[in-house]
């Protein structure tokens, strides 16, 4: 297991772990780095219709282990048992969080990530029902905005994240944003 202090220090310095094909752990700091600027988050038109239907109930941190396990269940994954155990421990310490979309009493999709100061580091998403992970992402951004977070790190840019306003910035620019964000006195959980 990766020690919590090492994991948190990595995030504060702009690096994060991923399991490699041989199950060893590699540390990464992409250049360019992907973020979603919270003030420019975009809800695609079709997703707006889904949100208005209120098909999903959003819950926070009610089944973190199930969320990370669901995120790991894909053909190409960077989430191995060591990563799951390490992030579950961070969850128990109050740093790792899940945002869950529930439909008809069942977990339909969600995401997990790490909160340090005013920075949230999105790690992975999954869905069992169409649009469930997207609804969880919208809920995450609403929560981060309402709690005055400054940074939503998505690590790498994908077409999926681009549709929400995700952009790439240089590592140096990212590190400057990160340095000020992690110093902010913000709380992801609680009132």
C-alpha positions as CSV (number, residue, x, y, z in Angstrom):
1,X,0.0,0.0,0.0
2,X,1.1,3.6,-0.7
3,X,1.4,5.5,2.5
4,X,-1.1,8.3,2.9
5,X,1.5,11.0,3.6
6,X,3.4,10.0,0.4
7,X,0.2,10.1,-1.7
8,X,-0.8,13.5,-0.4
9,X,2.6,14.9,-0.8
10,X,2.6,13.7,-4.4
11,X,-0.6,15.5,-5.1
12,X,0.7,18.7,-3.5
13,X,3.7,18.5,-5.8
14,X,1.6,17.7,-8.9
15,X,2.4,14.0,-9.3
16,X,0.0,11.0,-9.0
17,X,0.4,7.2,-9.0
18,X,-1.0,4.7,-11.5
19,X,-0.6,0.9,-11.6
20,X,1.5,-0.3,-14.5
21,X,0.9,-3.5,-16.6
22,X,3.2,-5.5,-14.3
23,X,1.3,-4.2,-11.2
24,X,4.2,-1.9,-10.1
25,X,3.3,1.7,-9.3
26,X,4.5,4.6,-11.6
27,X,4.3,8.3,-10.7
28,X,3.2,10.8,-13.3
29,X,3.1,14.5,-13.9
30,X,1.8,15.1,-17.4
31,X,2.9,18.1,-19.5
32,X,0.6,19.4,-20.7
33,X,-1.8,18.9,-17.8
34,X,-5.6,18.8,-18.1
35,X,-7.9,20.8,-16.0
36,X,-11.6,21.8,-16.1
37,X,-11.7,25.5,-15.2
38,X,-14.6,25.6,-12.8
39,X,-15.8,29.0,-14.0
40,X,-16.0,27.7,-17.6
41,X,-17.6,24.3,-17.0
42,X,-20.0,23.5,-19.8
43,X,-23.0,21.3,-19.6
44,X,-23.7,19.9,-23.1
45,X,-27.3,20.5,-24.3
46,X,-28.4,16.9,-24.3
47,X,-27.1,16.4,-20.8
48,X,-29.0,19.5,-19.7
49,X,-32.2,17.7,-20.8
50,X,-31.1,14.6,-18.7
51,X,-30.5,16.8,-15.7
52,X,-33.9,18.4,-15.9
53,X,-35.5,14.9,-15.8
54,X,-33.8,14.3,-12.4
55,X,-33.3,10.6,-13.2
56,X,-30.5,10.2,-10.6
57,X,-30.1,11.0,-6.9
58,X,-26.7,12.3,-6.0
59,X,-25.0,11.1,-2.9
60,X,-21.5,11.8,-1.5
61,X,-19.2,9.3,0.1
62,X,-21.8,6.6,0.8
63,X,-20.0,3.7,-1.0
64,X,-16.5,4.8,-1.9
65,X,-15.2,1.2,-2.1
66,X,-17.9,0.2,-4.6
67,X,-17.2,3.3,-6.7
68,X,-13.4,2.7,-7.0
69,X,-14.0,-1.0,-7.7
70,X,-16.4,-0.2,-10.5
71,X,-13.9,2.3,-11.9
72,X,-11.3,-0.5,-12.0
73,X,-13.6,-2.9,-13.9
74,X,-12.5,-2.1,-17.4
75,X,-10.2,-3.8,-19.9
76,X,-7.5,-1.2,-19.7
77,X,-7.1,0.0,-16.1
78,X,-4.5,1.7,-13.9
79,X,-6.4,0.8,-10.7
80,X,-5.0,-2.3,-9.1
81,X,-5.5,-3.7,-5.6
82,X,-2.7,-1.6,-4.2
83,X,-4.3,1.6,-5.6
84,X,-7.7,0.6,-4.3
85,X,-6.4,-0.1,-0.8
86,X,-4.3,3.2,-0.8
87,X,-7.2,5.3,-1.9
88,X,-9.7,3.6,0.4
89,X,-7.3,4.5,3.3
90,X,-7.3,8.1,2.0
91,X,-11.1,8.0,2.0
92,X,-11.1,6.8,5.7
93,X,-8.8,9.8,6.5
94,X,-11.2,12.2,4.8
95,X,-9.1,13.0,1.6
96,X,-10.6,10.7,-1.0
97,X,-14.2,11.2,-2.0
98,X,-16.9,9.6,-4.2
99,X,-19.7,11.4,-6.0
100,X,-22.4,8.9,-6.8
101,X,-25.4,8.9,-9.1
102,X,-28.2,6.6,-7.8
103,X,-31.1,5.4,-9.9
104,X,-34.0,3.4,-8.4
105,X,-32.0,2.6,-5.3
106,X,-29.0,1.3,-7.2
107,X,-25.5,2.8,-7.9
108,X,-25.8,3.9,-11.5
109,X,-22.5,5.7,-11.9
110,X,-20.0,8.0,-10.2
111,X,-16.5,9.2,-9.8
112,X,-13.8,9.5,-7.2
113,X,-11.0,11.8,-6.5
114,X,-8.8,13.5,-3.9
115,X,-9.4,16.8,-2.2
116,X,-6.4,18.8,-0.8
117,X,-7.1,22.4,0.2
118,X,-8.9,24.0,-2.6
119,X,-7.8,21.5,-5.2
120,X,-9.8,18.4,-6.4
121,X,-8.0,15.7,-8.3
122,X,-10.4,13.7,-10.4
123,X,-9.2,10.1,-10.6
124,X,-11.8,8.0,-12.5
125,X,-15.4,7.7,-13.5
126,X,-17.7,4.9,-14.3
127,X,-21.3,4.3,-15.4
128,X,-23.7,1.4,-15.4
129,X,-26.6,3.6,-16.8
130,X,-26.3,6.1,-19.6
131,X,-25.2,9.6,-18.5
132,X,-24.9,8.6,-14.8
133,X,-21.2,9.5,-14.6
134,X,-21.8,12.8,-16.4
135,X,-24.5,13.7,-13.9
136,X,-22.0,12.9,-11.1
137,X,-19.5,15.2,-12.8
138,X,-22.0,18.1,-12.9
139,X,-22.7,17.5,-9.2
140,X,-19.0,17.5,-8.4
141,X,-18.5,20.8,-10.2
142,X,-21.5,22.3,-8.4
143,X,-20.1,21.2,-5.0
144,X,-16.6,22.5,-5.8
145,X,-18.0,25.9,-6.9
146,X,-20.3,26.2,-3.8
147,X,-17.3,25.4,-1.6
148,X,-15.0,27.9,-3.5
149,X,-12.5,25.3,-4.7
150,X,-10.0,26.8,-7.1
151,X,-8.8,23.8,-9.2
152,X,-10.3,20.7,-10.8
153,X,-7.4,18.5,-12.1
154,X,-8.3,15.8,-14.6
155,X,-4.7,14.8,-15.4
156,X,-5.1,14.1,-19.1
157,X,-7.5,15.6,-21.6
158,X,-9.9,13.3,-23.3
159,X,-12.7,14.1,-25.8
160,X,-15.1,13.2,-23.1
161,X,-13.7,15.9,-20.7
162,X,-13.3,18.4,-23.5
163,X,-17.0,18.6,-24.0
164,X,-17.3,19.9,-20.5
165,X,-14.7,22.6,-21.0
166,X,-11.6,20.6,-20.2
167,X,-8.4,22.3,-21.4
168,X,-4.6,21.6,-21.4
169,X,-2.2,23.9,-19.7
170,X,1.6,23.7,-19.4
171,X,3.0,21.9,-16.4
172,X,4.6,25.1,-15.1
173,X,1.2,26.9,-15.3
174,X,-0.5,24.0,-13.6
175,X,2.1,23.9,-10.8
176,X,1.5,27.7,-10.1
177,X,-2.3,27.1,-9.9
178,X,-1.8,24.0,-7.8
179,X,0.5,25.8,-5.3
180,X,-2.1,28.4,-4.4
181,X,-5.0,26.0,-4.6
182,X,-3.7,23.5,-2.0
183,X,-3.1,26.3,0.5
184,X,-6.8,27.3,0.5
185,X,-8.7,26.3,3.7
186,X,-11.5,24.4,1.9
187,X,-13.6,21.3,3.0
188,X,-15.1,18.9,0.5
189,X,-17.3,17.1,3.1
190,X,-19.6,18.3,5.8
191,X,-21.5,21.6,6.1
